């Protein structure tokens, strides 16, 4: 059974690249382009991991990650921040994320971080 990853980003290029990489590595990828969609996507697809961009209009990735990590229902889903923000490490810790990957990223690093959080 394929492991499921929810990718939350509003950049079409990042969505396409990350989706292709992960699908090629055997993951099933679901997309949301706004943070407001996250709870519905979780309910509908039950992801094993969430990749969260920080710079998403409206709620934003940091606030969404905090909401997930403070929710008894969602707190155990690993969240990895994927962002070009210079303070990604600080924001990752502050939000309760399980890890971070700075853009631009190496494919190997992306897949490795995901595998670290998803048991095979």
BELTA-V618828 format. One record per helix or strand. SS is the DSSP state (H for helix, E for strand). FROM is the first residue (numbers start at 1). TO is the last residue. If there is no record, write none. Layout:
SS/FROM/TO  SS/FROM/TO
This chain:
E/4/8  H/12/24  E/28/32  H/35/45  E/49/52  H/61/69  E/78/83  H/88/95  E/99/102  H/107/117
